[in-house]
């Protein structure tokens, strides 16, 4: 902070020396720059003391996978000690030098609602947590299509929407969808967070659900029983290669021409032309 003020003063003096304006203007120059730097300092200081946080996927109404250890992760101050409490058990973790931490919860049976608590510099309480089946709904427009939306509507839409009273079915919906006209898509490294929220299925909310995801989740709920969590990660116009890991594709010699073509596409990609 001292260096910032010293830099401000040096720039201030230099401007003052160059100024040929009247003394009032000179005083304005003398005092405006330090004030601007002071504002910058106060904007910087909070980021140095960031509170512990979780990605959006860990939020109210979420569904955790049953009968298997479940990963949970977040951010905190470097070396900060974190404790997660769930179903009467306590799980310790410590943030690394980069502020990241992760741990695994023990396998839990289907059920709920439960509360998950993360304790650190700040306490985070996640309410209405269910444990059941969790499925990733990936694909393009046929997965993206809603019960009623921009792609049209499903058959008997009014009756299907009116009957969609399944509070144990939840869908995680991202605030913004991926665009196939932006790069990188997908990113080379997994994202630690992507903003969105868990939505409880009801006649008032199901309209925005992925239709494919909803009907699949409803069938699972009826046949297997228990809560069902659906993560709608579809992106209209995306190819199957985007949903398959590079490692898996590289292991197949027959796919090499596709990967080579992809690299050529990236090198010559023009978003405006594609649009």
Secondary structure as UniProt FT lines:
FT   HELIX           2..18
FT   HELIX           23..48
FT   STRAND          53..54
FT   TURN            56..57
FT   TURN            60..61
FT   STRAND          63..65
FT   TURN            66..67
FT   STRAND          70..75
FT   TURN            78..79
FT   STRAND          81..86
FT   TURN            87..88
FT   STRAND          89..94
FT   TURN            97..98
FT   STRAND          100..105
FT   STRAND          111..119
FT   STRAND          123..137
FT   HELIX           141..144
FT   STRAND          148..149
FT   TURN            150..151
FT   STRAND          152..153
FT   TURN            155..156
FT   HELIX           157..162
FT   TURN            167..168
FT   STRAND          169..174
FT   TURN            180..181
FT   STRAND          196..200
FT   TURN            203..205
FT   HELIX           206..208
FT   HELIX           211..224
FT   STRAND          227..232
FT   TURN            236..237
FT   HELIX           240..243
FT   HELIX           246..250
FT   HELIX           253..255
FT   HELIX           256..267
FT   HELIX           271..274
//
